[in-house]
Amino acid sequence: MRNIIRNTILMANAMLLMAACDDSTADLGIFPSTDGLTYSTQLFELTSRSVKMDSVVANSTLNYVGRITDPETGFDITADFAAQFYSLEDYRFPSKSLMIGDVDGVPTHGVVQCDSCEVRLYFDKYYGDPDNPMKLEVYQLSQEQSKIMSEDSVFYTDIDLTRFLPEGAKPIASRIVTPRDYNVPTATLESSGYTQNIRIALPNSIGQHIMDKYYEARENNDNSFADAYHFIRKVFPGLYFKATGGKGTLLAVHVGALNIYYRMGDVYYEDTVYNSMSRFAATPEVIQSTHFDNENLDSLLADNTCTYLKTPAGICTEITLPVDDIFSNEHNTDSLSMASVTLTRYNKPQDKYQLGTPSELLMVRKADMHSFFLDHRVADGRTSYTTSFASASNSYTFGNICRLISYCKHEKLEAMQQRNKERQEAGLAPYSESEWDTQWQSENPDWNKVVIIPVVTSNATVMENGVNMNTQVSVTHDLSLNSIRLIGGDTKIKMQVVYSRFFQK
C-alpha cells in the first residue's frame, strides 16, 4: 500500500510540473525555493445509471440491414438503410457511336442499350448465422426534389427512411440471401483478396434510364453528370434497402455499387465488341443513412445491478461526479492534481452469437452529449475524454479527469458571482453558498453529470512546431452491434483523487 501511495504521489508531482492537469495553471512553473508541495489522496464513490438514447447522429460510413435477436433482451434489433450513389465530376460513358445495342435481334452500332443492371452490397462482417436466409427488398428513392436526401440535413438513427420514397412505392427488386454465398467457391471465399458481397439484379430500365439521361445531357449541354450533386437530383436519387423476411442475420455494409453493363465497339476494329461496365458507388462523398429500431430497452433501464452500454442508438451510462464533496471545506484550498476513474466490464456468457464489446468510449458532459457530435468535435481533455478497452484488466480507464471536475466547480462559482452581482445591482440580498447550491441544482440538474458513449475515433499525423504529432481528428458514434454490462448501479464506482498543497518551508 505504501508503494502504491508513493507511486501515485510521484505521478501527481510529474503532472504538476508539466502543468497538464491542474485546475489552475497560472501559478505553475518554477517555484521559489522557499515553497514546497505536499500531497494527499482520497477515494470517492460515483453513482451511475443506464440512460436510453432514442437516437444518435448516423454519420458512420457503415450501413446495416437485417434483423437479429438481442441475446440480452430476447427482442429484435432491425435495420434498414438508404444510399445515394456517387458520380465522378464530368463523368463520361463511351461515345454514342461506339455503343452497341440490338435492333431486331441484330447488334447495331450507335444504339444505347443496357444489357443488365445490378447492385452489390459489400460487407466485411455480419452478425448471426452465415447460413440464415434473409429476404432483401430494394426500392428506388423519390426523384421529387422535396424528398431528396439533402446534404444540409442531419440524419439520426431513428429516421423514417420511407419518407424519401415515392408515394405508394413498390420494390423494384428482391432476393433471398445468406451472408455466405454458396455460388462462390470456398477457396475464393477464404482468399484474402475476396470481399464478401451480395448481388441483387435490378431492372434493366434503371441502367437504361441513366444511360439515356447521359446522352441526352451531352446533346443538350446539360450538367446532370457534372458532379454527384446534380447526378442525384437530375438522374438517380438512390436506393433504399429493407429486410422483409427472415430473422437472425444483420449485415454491416461498407460500400454499395450500382453496376451497369453494356456493349461497345472498338475505335479501330469495327467487328470487335467489348462487354463493358460503368459503376456508381455509395461512398462517403454522398449520403448514406441507416435506421435502427431497438425493442424493449426499458427492461434493461430498470436493472440496477449494473449499467449498460448498447449500440447502435441503444443505452449509455450516466455518471454523477461528486464535485462539491471533492472541493469540501477540508480541501477548499487544495489543488486537484489527479482524478482517475475505471469502469469494469462484467464478463460475457459464452455464446457464439453474443454481441460485441466497444473498443473505445467517450466521456462527455451530459449537457454536451448531442452538440458534441453535431459540431464534429474531438476530445479536448477538459470537458471530454476518450479511452480504449483494456482486455487484460477487462476495463476502461479515464486516467485523469481533474480538469473536468474543476471546470464544473468553476462554472458553478462563476455563475454564483454573476448572479449575486445582478442581485446586488437590483438591491437584493446575495445568495449564500447553501442557497446557491439549491438554486444552481434546480436550474442545472445535469451540471455534474457525464455520459459514457461508445465511439469510433480517427487519428492523423499533424506537424506542430516541427514535430509530427498523432492527433485525434474525428469522434463518431459506434454504430456496430455492441452490448456490455459495467459495474455500477447499486454498486458504486470508485474514483481516486490526488490533492496537492503548497506550504512554506
C-alpha positions in Angstrom: 0.0 0.0 0.0 2.9 2.3 0.9 4.4 1.7 -2.6 1.1 2.5 -4.3 0.7 5.8 -2.5 4.4 6.7 -3.2 3.9 6.0 -6.9 0.7 8.0 -7.0 2.4 10.9 -5.4 5.3 10.7 -7.9 2.9 10.6 -10.8 1.0 13.6 -9.4 4.2 15.5 -9.0 5.2 14.9 -12.6 1.8 16.0 -13.8 2.1 19.2 -11.8 5.5 20.0 -13.2 4.2 19.5 -16.8 1.2 21.8 -16.0 -1.0 19.3 -17.7 -3.9 18.8 -15.4 -4.1 21.3 -12.5 -7.3 23.2 -12.3 -5.4 26.4 -12.3 -2.2 26.5 -14.3 -1.4 30.2 -13.7 0.8 29.5 -10.7 2.6 26.5 -12.2 6.1 26.6 -13.4 9.3 27.2 -11.5 8.6 27.6 -7.8 10.7 29.6 -5.3 13.0 27.5 -3.2 11.0 28.5 -0.1 7.9 26.8 -1.4 7.1 23.1 -1.1 4.4 20.6 -2.0 2.5 18.1 0.0 0.1 15.5 -1.3 -2.9 13.6 -0.1 -5.3 11.0 -1.7 -8.9 10.2 -1.1 -11.4 7.8 -2.6 -14.9 9.0 -3.7 -17.9 7.0 -4.7 -19.7 7.8 -8.0 -23.3 6.9 -8.7 -24.2 5.7 -12.2 -27.3 4.5 -14.1 -28.3 3.4 -17.6 -29.8 6.1 -19.9 -31.7 5.4 -23.0 -30.5 7.0 -26.2 -33.5 7.2 -28.5 -31.4 8.3 -31.5 -27.9 9.4 -32.4 -26.3 11.1 -35.3 -25.9 8.5 -38.0 -22.6 9.8 -39.5 -21.0 6.5 -39.9 -19.9 5.2 -43.4 -21.2 1.7 -42.4 -24.8 0.8 -43.3 -26.8 -2.0 -41.7 -29.6 -4.1 -42.9 -31.4 -7.1 -41.4 -33.0 -8.3 -38.2 -31.4 -10.0 -35.2 -32.5 -11.1 -31.8 -30.7 -9.4 -28.9 -29.5 -12.2 -26.6 -29.9 -10.0 -23.5 -33.5 -8.8 -24.1 -34.8 -11.5 -26.4 -36.2 -8.7 -28.6 -35.4 -7.7 -32.1 -32.9 -5.2 -33.5 -33.8 -4.2 -37.0 -32.0 -2.1 -39.5 -32.7 -0.7 -43.0 -30.7 1.9 -45.0 -30.8 4.3 -47.9 -27.9 5.2 -50.0 -27.1 7.7 -52.7 -24.5 6.9 -55.4 -21.5 8.9 -56.4 -20.8 10.2 -59.9 -17.3 11.4 -60.7 -17.2 15.0 -61.9 -18.0 15.3 -65.6 -18.5 11.5 -65.8 -18.4 10.1 -69.3 -19.8 7.0 -71.0 -18.2 5.9 -74.3 -19.0 7.9 -77.4 -22.6 7.1 -78.6 -21.3 6.0 -82.0 -19.3 3.2 -80.2 -22.3 1.9 -78.2 -23.9 -1.4 -79.5 -27.5 -2.4 -79.0 -29.8 -4.9 -80.6 -32.2 -3.8 -83.4 -34.5 -6.7 -84.3 -32.0 -9.1 -82.7 -29.1 -7.7 -84.7 -26.2 -5.9 -82.8 -26.1 -2.4 -84.1 -23.6 0.5 -83.6 -24.9 3.8 -82.3 -27.7 2.1 -80.2 -27.6 2.7 -76.5 -28.7 -0.4 -74.6 -28.3 -1.5 -71.0 -27.8 -5.3 -71.1 -28.1 -5.8 -67.4 -28.0 -3.8 -64.1 -27.2 -4.8 -60.6 -26.4 -3.5 -57.1 -23.8 -5.1 -55.0 -23.6 -4.7 -51.2 -20.0 -5.3 -49.9 -19.7 -6.2 -46.2 -16.7 -7.2 -44.1 -18.7 -8.5 -41.2 -22.2 -9.7 -40.2 -24.0 -10.8 -37.1 -25.8 -14.0 -36.7 -25.8 -17.3 -38.6 -24.0 -17.2 -42.0 -26.5 -19.8 -43.4 -29.6 -17.9 -42.3 -31.7 -16.8 -45.2 -33.0 -13.2 -45.4 -35.2 -11.5 -47.9 -34.0 -8.1 -49.1 -36.2 -5.7 -50.9 -34.8 -2.7 -52.9 -36.7 0.5 -53.6 -35.8 3.5 -55.7 -35.8 6.8 -53.8 -38.0 9.6 -55.0 -36.8 12.0 -57.7 -39.2 14.6 -56.2 -36.9 17.5 -55.1 -38.7 17.9 -51.8 -37.9 14.2 -51.0 -34.2 14.2 -52.0 -31.9 13.4 -49.1 -30.2 16.7 -48.6 -26.5 17.4 -47.6 -27.8 20.1 -45.3 -29.8 17.7 -43.2 -28.7 15.8 -40.1 -29.7 12.2 -40.2 -30.4 10.3 -36.9 -30.7 6.6 -36.4 -34.5 6.8 -35.7 -35.2 8.5 -39.0 -38.1 7.1 -41.1 -36.3 6.5 -44.4 -39.6 5.6 -46.2 -40.4 9.3 -46.4 -37.8 9.6 -49.1 -39.7 7.1 -51.3 -42.4 8.0 -53.9 -46.0 7.8 -52.8 -47.1 4.1 -52.9 -43.7 2.9 -53.7 -43.2 -0.8 -54.5 -39.9 -2.7 -54.5 -38.1 -2.7 -57.8 -36.2 -5.9 -56.9 -35.9 -8.5 -54.1 -33.8 -11.5 -53.4 -33.3 -14.2 -50.7 -29.7 -14.0 -49.5 -27.4 -15.5 -46.9 -24.2 -14.0 -45.6 -22.2 -16.9 -47.0 -22.6 -17.1 -50.8 -22.5 -20.7 -51.8 -22.3 -19.8 -55.5 -18.7 -18.7 -54.9 -16.1 -21.4 -54.5 -14.8 -22.0 -50.9 -11.2 -21.2 -52.0 -12.4 -17.8 -53.3 -14.4 -17.0 -50.2 -11.5 -17.7 -48.0 -8.9 -15.9 -50.1 -7.5 -12.6 -48.7 -8.4 -10.7 -51.9 -12.1 -11.5 -51.8 -14.7 -9.2 -50.2 -18.0 -10.7 -49.3 -20.9 -9.2 -51.2 -24.5 -9.7 -52.1 -25.7 -9.2 -55.7 -29.2 -8.1 -56.4 -30.3 -7.9 -60.0 -32.1 -4.7 -60.8 -34.5 -4.0 -63.8 -32.6 -3.1 -66.9 -34.7 0.0 -67.0 -32.6 1.5 -64.2 -29.4 1.3 -66.2 -31.2 2.3 -69.4 -32.6 5.4 -67.7 -29.1 6.5 -66.5 -27.5 5.9 -69.9 -30.3 7.7 -71.8 -30.0 10.7 -69.4 -26.3 10.8 -70.1 -26.5 11.1 -73.8 -29.5 13.5 -73.6 -27.4 15.7 -71.3 -24.4 15.6 -73.8 -26.7 16.6 -76.6 -28.3 19.5 -74.7 -25.1 20.6 -72.8 -26.9 19.8 -69.5 -25.0 19.5 -66.2 -26.7 16.3 -65.0 -23.4 14.4 -64.8 -21.3 17.4 -63.8 -20.9 16.1 -60.2 -22.7 13.9 -57.6 -25.0 16.8 -56.5 -26.5 17.1 -60.0 -26.5 13.4 -60.7 -28.5 12.7 -57.6 -31.1 15.4 -58.3 -31.4 15.0 -62.0 -30.6 11.4 -62.8 -30.7 8.9 -60.0 -31.6 9.7 -56.4 -30.5 6.4 -54.8 -31.8 3.2 -53.4 -33.5 2.0 -50.1 -32.8 -1.5 -48.7 -35.1 -3.3 -46.3 -35.2 -6.8 -44.9 -38.7 -8.1 -45.1 -38.3 -11.8 -44.4 -36.1 -14.0 -42.2 -34.5 -13.2 -38.8 -31.1 -13.9 -37.3 -28.8 -12.0 -39.6 -27.6 -8.4 -39.8 -25.1 -7.2 -42.4 -22.6 -4.4 -41.9 -22.3 -2.9 -45.4 -19.3 -0.8 -46.0 -19.9 0.1 -49.6 -22.6 -0.3 -52.3 -22.0 -0.4 -56.0 -24.5 0.2 -58.8 -23.2 -1.6 -61.9 -24.5 -1.0 -65.5 -23.4 -3.5 -68.2 -23.4 -2.7 -71.9 -21.6 -3.5 -75.1 -19.3 -1.2 -77.1 -17.3 -1.4 -80.2 -13.6 -0.7 -80.9 -12.5 2.6 -82.3 -10.3 0.9 -85.0 -11.8 -2.6 -85.4 -15.5 -2.4 -86.4 -16.1 -6.1 -85.8 -14.7 -6.1 -82.2 -17.2 -6.0 -79.4 -16.4 -5.4 -75.7 -18.6 -6.2 -72.8 -18.3 -3.1 -70.6 -19.4 -1.9 -67.2 -19.9 1.5 -65.6 -20.0 1.8 -61.8 -21.5 4.3 -59.4 -20.6 3.7 -55.8 -22.2 4.6 -52.5 -19.2 6.3 -50.9 -18.6 8.8 -48.0 -18.9 11.6 -50.5 -22.7 11.1 -50.7 -25.3 10.4 -48.1 -25.8 7.0 -46.5 -28.2 6.7 -43.6 -29.2 3.7 -41.5 -32.4 3.4 -39.4 -32.3 1.3 -36.3 -35.1 0.0 -34.2 -34.2 -1.5 -30.7 -37.1 -3.1 -29.0 -37.8 -3.3 -25.2 -34.8 -1.4 -23.9 -36.8 -0.3 -20.9 -36.4 -3.7 -19.2 -32.6 -3.1 -19.1 -33.0 0.5 -17.8 -34.8 -0.9 -14.8 -31.9 -3.2 -14.0 -30.0 -1.5 -11.1 -27.4 -4.3 -10.6 -25.2 -2.8 -13.3 -25.2 -0.2 -16.1 -25.3 -0.9 -19.8 -23.6 0.2 -23.0 -25.6 -0.9 -26.0 -25.1 0.2 -29.6 -26.3 1.3 -32.0 -28.5 4.0 -30.5 -29.4 2.0 -27.5 -28.2 2.7 -24.0 -25.3 4.8 -22.5 -24.1 5.1 -18.9 -24.6 8.3 -16.9 -22.2 9.1 -14.0 -22.7 11.7 -11.4 -19.5 13.3 -10.2 -19.3 14.4 -6.5 -17.9 17.8 -7.4 -18.9 19.5 -4.2 -17.6 16.7 -2.0 -14.3 16.8 -3.8 -13.9 20.5 -3.0 -15.3 20.2 0.5 -14.1 22.5 3.3 -11.3 20.1 4.1 -9.8 20.6 0.6 -11.1 24.1 -0.3 -7.5 25.4 -0.6 -6.0 22.4 -2.2 -5.3 21.9 -5.9 -6.7 19.0 -7.7 -3.9 17.0 -9.3 -5.4 13.8 -10.5 -8.7 12.0 -10.6 -8.9 8.5 -12.1 -12.0 6.5 -13.0 -12.0 2.9 -14.0 -15.1 1.3 -15.5 -15.0 -2.5 -15.2 -16.9 -4.8 -17.6 -18.8 -7.9 -16.3 -17.7 -11.0 -18.2 -19.9 -12.1 -21.0 -21.6 -15.5 -21.2 -20.2 -17.9 -23.7 -22.4 -17.5 -26.8 -21.1 -17.6 -30.4 -23.7 -15.0 -31.4 -23.0 -12.7 -28.4 -22.9 -9.0 -29.3 -19.5 -7.3 -29.3 -17.6 -5.1 -26.9 -17.0 -1.4 -27.7 -13.4 -0.7 -28.4 -13.5 3.0 -27.4 -15.5 5.1 -25.1 -16.2 8.8 -24.8 -16.8 10.6 -21.6 -18.6 13.9 -22.2 -20.7 16.3 -20.1 -24.3 15.3 -20.4 -25.3 18.7 -21.5 -23.0 18.4 -24.5 -23.8 14.8 -25.5 -25.7 15.9 -28.6 -23.9 19.0 -29.7 -20.5 17.2 -29.4 -21.4 15.0 -32.4 -23.4 17.6 -34.3 -20.4 20.0 -34.1 -18.0 17.3 -35.1 -15.8 17.8 -32.0 -12.9 15.8 -30.7 -12.0 15.1 -27.1 -10.4 18.2 -25.7 -9.1 16.7 -22.4 -11.2 19.2 -20.4 -14.9 18.5 -20.9 -14.5 15.4 -23.0 -12.2 12.4 -23.0 -11.8 9.1 -24.9 -10.2 5.8 -23.8 -9.8 2.3 -25.1 -10.8 -1.1 -23.8 -8.0 -2.9 -21.9 -8.6 -6.7 -22.3 -6.0 -7.6 -19.7 -8.0 -5.8 -16.9 -11.4 -6.1 -18.6 -11.9 -2.4 -18.1 -11.8 1.1 -19.4 -9.8 3.7 -17.5 -10.1 7.5 -17.8 -6.7 8.3 -16.3 -7.2 11.9 -15.3 -10.4 13.9 -15.4 -9.3 16.6 -12.9 -9.8 19.4 -15.4 -13.4 18.3 -16.0 -14.1 18.3 -12.2 -12.5 21.7 -11.8 -14.4 23.0 -14.8 -17.7 22.0 -13.2 -16.8 23.7 -9.9 -15.6 26.9 -11.5 -18.7 27.1 -13.7 -20.9 26.9 -10.6 -18.8 29.5 -8.7 -18.7 32.0 -11.7 -22.4 31.7 -12.2 -22.9 32.5 -8.5 -20.7 35.5 -8.7 -22.5 36.8 -11.8 -25.9 36.2 -10.3 -25.0 37.9 -7.0 -23.7 40.9 -8.9 -27.0 41.2 -10.7 -28.9 40.8 -7.4 -26.7 43.5 -5.8 -27.5 45.9 -8.7 -31.2 45.2 -8.2 -30.9 45.9 -4.5 -31.4 42.2 -3.5 -29.5 40.2 -0.9 -26.9 37.9 -2.4 -27.2 34.1 -2.4 -25.4 32.3 0.4 -23.5 29.2 -0.7 -26.2 26.8 0.6 -28.9 28.9 -1.1 -27.0 28.9 -4.4 -26.4 25.1 -4.2 -30.2 24.7 -4.2 -30.8 27.3 -6.9 -28.0 26.0 -9.2 -29.1 22.4 -8.9 -32.7 23.3 -9.8 -31.6 25.3 -12.8 -28.8 22.9 -13.9 -29.7 19.4 -12.8 -27.0 17.9 -15.1 -24.2 20.2 -14.1 -22.1 17.5 -12.5 -23.2 14.6 -14.8 -21.3 12.9 -17.6 -22.3 10.2 -20.0 -20.2 7.3 -21.3 -20.8 6.6 -25.0 -19.2 4.0 -27.3 -17.4 5.8 -30.2 -15.1 5.3 -33.1 -12.1 7.7 -33.3 -9.7 8.5 -36.1 -6.2 9.9 -35.7 -3.9 11.6 -38.1 -0.3 12.8 -38.0 -0.1 16.6 -37.8 3.0 18.7 -37.9 3.2 21.0 -34.8 6.2 23.2 -34.2 8.3 21.0 -36.5 7.3 17.8 -34.7 4.9 15.1 -36.0 2.1 14.7 -33.6 -0.5 11.9 -33.6 -3.7 13.9 -33.3 -7.3 12.9 -32.9 -9.3 14.2 -35.9 -12.8 12.6 -35.5 -15.1 11.0 -33.0 -18.3 9.4 -34.2 -20.9 7.2 -32.6 -20.1 3.5 -32.7 -23.0 2.1 -34.8 -21.9 -1.5 -34.7 -23.7 -4.1 -32.6 -22.2 -4.0 -29.1 -23.6 -4.7 -25.6 -21.8 -4.9 -22.3 -22.6 -4.5 -18.6 -20.5 -2.3 -16.4 -20.1 -2.4 -12.6 -22.4 0.3 -11.4 -26.0 1.0 -10.5 -26.4 -0.2 -6.9 -22.6 -0.8 -6.8 -20.8 2.5 -6.5 -17.8 3.2 -8.8 -14.6 4.2 -7.0 -12.6 7.3 -8.0 -9.2 8.1 -6.6 -8.4 11.8 -6.2 -4.9 13.2 -5.5 -4.7 16.7 -4.0 -1.6 18.9 -3.8 -1.0 21.8 -1.3 1.7 24.4 -1.1 3.4 25.1 2.2 6.3 27.3 3.3 9.5 25.6 4.2 
